[in-house]
Amino acid sequence: MPEQPPGEETAGKPRRPTMVDVAAKAGVSRALVSLVFRNQPGASEATRQRVLAAADELGYRPDNAARLLARGRSRTLGVVLTVHQPFDADLVEGIYPEAERLGYDVLLSATAPGRDESKAVEALLSHRCESVILLGSQSEQAYLAELGRRTVAVSVGRRVPGAHLDSVHTADTVGVRQAVDHLAELGHREIVHVDGGKGPGAPDRRRAYRGAMRRHKLPARVLPGAYSEEAGMAAARQLLSEDRLPTAVLAGNDRCAVGLMHAFATAGLDVPKDISVVGYDDNHLSHLSYIDLTTVRQDANRIAEQAVRQAVARLEDETLEPRETVLDPKLVVRGTTGPPAVH
């Protein structure tokens, strides 16, 4: 049966134009078309323009993925994220331009109820991603160590000592200390920390809070929480049920802080007049005027850039060992902190 012209339907589907079609329309060889699309010497400028015009008329697009795979490379970075974490979205926005600058594509895979991190990772590896960047990984250290032996992997937001993978994170000890210092300087003496539970960086932030409170000779109190609005609301309800309310709360992250603020407002309290609240991350929602959250800023763009660079560096040079990059945070003071109320 003769081959159908490009654009005509085959079994109900239009046939994609091929390089052979472009060559026939431009009146040149397939090899010459290949040179043009690989931007290699061998074709005159007039021929190159004729080939490109033919390709455009036919709607032909070179299959770069197939070409790269044929050479044993996909030049694709896989990124695992949690869709309901605004800070992950901020990181992804920074990952794309840096990957593109270095000549790599990005493929996303999300965790969700019933789809844990290992499933998200395997999906990326099955699509021939050369490296995996984990945003806020909560996997067991043994799994991460095994992943580091299988592929080039980068952990963002969490230190993984002993595992063969890169890590990029903020100096949580510095950030938490800045937050506690700020509250103490305002006059607060009863500062409660609602922690991040098993979330990335939560143990470091918990230890940093206790250390900063000791330094100020203040009593420390940690309420178990998580990086979610629900955890913040639950912690606020517990505090509201007690005889005495603290004057300030340091939340595990911004989402938890927003939950705290919502519950306090529902109970008729004013933030910061009645109680001050500090978050952690400085995600894009924290800037909104009706939230106006005092928080510890993690530079999402710098973190994203470092994660991509570290992944690419090891892909380009297999002799490089994984490394840990620690970036400095910065306290951003907005409208949710003030002096404690005088009783």
HUGIVEN-V90027 format. One record per backbone hydrogen bond with DSSP energy under -0.5 kcal/mol. NH is the residue of the N-H (numbers start at 1). CO is the residue of the C=O. E is the energy in kcal/mol with one decimal. If there is no record, write none. Layout:
# HUGIVEN-V90027
NH|CO|E + NH|CO|E
This chain:
# HUGIVEN-V90027
7|15|-1.5 + 8|5|-1.7 + 10|13|-4.1 + 13|10|-1.8 + 15|8|-2.2 + 22|18|-1.7 + 23|19|-2.4 + 24|20|-2.4 + 25|21|-2.3 + 26|22|-2.5 + 27|23|-1.3 + 28|23|-2.1 + 33|29|-1.7 + 34|30|-2.4 + 35|31|-1.9 + 36|32|-1.9 + 37|33|-2.3 + 38|34|-1.5 + 39|36|-1.2 + 40|35|-2.7 + 48|44|-2.7 + 49|45|-2.4 + 50|46|-2.0 + 51|47|-2.5 + 52|48|-2.5 + 53|49|-2.3 + 54|50|-2.1 + 55|51|-2.5 + 56|52|-2.3 + 57|53|-2.3 + 58|54|-2.1 + 59|55|-1.3 + 60|55|-2.5 + 64|62|-1.5 + 67|63|-2.1 + 68|64|-2.8 + 69|65|-2.5 + 70|66|-2.2 + 71|67|-1.0 + 71|68|-0.6 + 72|69|-1.7 + 73|68|-2.9 + 77|105|-2.9 + 78|131|-3.2 + 79|107|-2.6 + 80|133|-2.6 + 81|79|-0.5 + 81|109|-1.7 + 83|81|-0.5 + 83|111|-0.7 + 85|82|-1.7 + 86|84|-0.8 + 88|85|-1.0 + 89|85|-1.4 + 90|86|-1.9 + 91|87|-2.1 + 92|88|-2.5 + 93|89|-1.9 + 94|90|-1.0 + 94|91|-0.6 + 95|91|-1.8 + 96|92|-1.9 + 97|93|-0.7 + 98|94|-1.0 + 99|95|-2.6 + 100|96|-2.5 + 101|97|-2.2 + 102|98|-1.6 + 103|100|-1.5 + 104|99|-3.0 + 105|75|-2.8 + 107|77|-2.6 + 109|79|-2.4 + 111|81|-2.4 + 112|115|-2.3 + 115|112|-3.2 + 120|116|-1.9 + 121|117|-2.6 + 122|118|-2.6 + 123|119|-2.0 + 124|120|-1.4 + 125|121|-2.4 + 126|122|-2.4 + 127|123|-0.8 + 127|124|-0.7 + 128|125|-1.7 + 129|124|-1.8 + 130|76|-2.4 + 131|76|-0.9 + 132|152|-2.2 + 133|78|-3.2 + 134|132|-0.6 + 134|154|-3.3 + 135|80|-2.4 + 135|133|-0.6 + 136|134|-0.8 + 136|156|-2.6 + 144|140|-1.9 + 145|141|-2.5 + 146|142|-2.0 + 147|143|-2.5 + 148|144|-2.3 + 149|145|-1.0 + 150|146|-1.0 + 150|147|-0.6 + 151|147|-2.2 + 152|130|-0.8 + 153|151|-0.6 + 154|132|-2.3 + 155|166|-3.0 + 156|134|-3.1 + 156|154|-0.6 + 157|155|-0.5 + 157|168|-3.2 + 163|160|-1.7 + 165|163|-2.1 + 166|153|-2.1 + 167|323|-2.0 + 168|155|-2.5 + 169|325|-2.3 + 171|327|-2.5 + 172|170|-1.8 + 174|171|-0.6 + 175|171|-2.0 + 176|172|-2.7 + 177|173|-1.8 + 178|174|-2.2 + 179|175|-1.8 + 180|176|-2.6 + 181|177|-2.8 + 182|178|-2.2 + 183|179|-2.1 + 184|180|-2.8 + 185|181|-2.6 + 186|182|-1.3 + 187|183|-0.5 + 187|184|-1.1 + 188|183|-2.3 + 191|189|-0.6 + 192|190|-0.6 + 192|248|-2.3 + 193|221|-2.6 + 194|192|-0.5 + 194|250|-2.1 + 195|193|-0.8 + 195|223|-2.2 + 199|196|-2.4 + 202|199|-1.8 + 205|201|-2.3 + 206|202|-2.5 + 207|203|-2.5 + 208|204|-2.4 + 209|205|-2.3 + 210|206|-2.1 + 211|207|-2.4 + 212|208|-2.6 + 213|209|-2.5 + 214|210|-2.1 + 215|211|-2.0 + 216|212|-1.4 + 217|214|-1.5 + 218|213|-3.0 + 221|191|-0.6 + 223|193|-2.8 + 223|221|-0.5 + 228|226|-1.7 + 232|228|-1.6 + 233|229|-2.5 + 234|230|-2.3 + 235|231|-2.2 + 236|232|-2.3 + 237|233|-2.4 + 238|234|-1.8 + 239|235|-2.3 + 240|236|-2.7 + 241|237|-1.2 + 242|239|-1.2 + 247|190|-1.2 + 248|190|-1.6 + 249|276|-2.2 + 250|192|-3.1 + 251|249|-0.6 + 251|278|-3.2 + 252|194|-1.1 + 254|280|-1.6 + 257|253|-2.0 + 258|254|-2.5 + 259|255|-1.9 + 260|256|-2.1 + 261|257|-2.5 + 262|258|-2.3 + 263|259|-2.2 + 264|260|-2.5 + 265|261|-2.6 + 266|262|-2.2 + 267|263|-1.5 + 268|265|-1.5 + 269|264|-2.7 + 272|270|-0.6 + 274|270|-3.3 + 275|270|-1.2 + 276|247|-2.3 + 277|336|-2.5 + 278|249|-2.3 + 279|294|-2.5 + 281|296|-3.1 + 286|283|-1.4 + 287|283|-0.5 + 287|284|-0.6 + 288|285|-1.3 + 291|288|-1.6 + 292|288|-3.3 + 293|286|-1.5 + 294|277|-0.5 + 295|332|-2.1 + 296|279|-0.9 + 297|295|-0.7 + 297|330|-3.4 + 298|281|-2.2 + 299|297|-0.5 + 300|298|-1.3 + 303|299|-2.5 + 304|300|-2.6 + 305|301|-2.7 + 306|302|-2.4 + 307|303|-2.3 + 308|304|-2.3 + 309|305|-2.6 + 310|306|-2.5 + 311|307|-2.0 + 312|308|-2.8 + 313|309|-2.6 + 314|310|-1.6 + 315|311|-1.7 + 316|312|-2.5 + 317|313|-1.4 + 320|317|-1.7 + 325|167|-2.8 + 327|169|-2.4 + 327|325|-0.5 + 330|297|-1.4 + 332|295|-3.4 + 333|331|-0.6 + 334|332|-0.5 + 335|292|-1.3 + 337|334|-0.6 + 343|341|-0.6
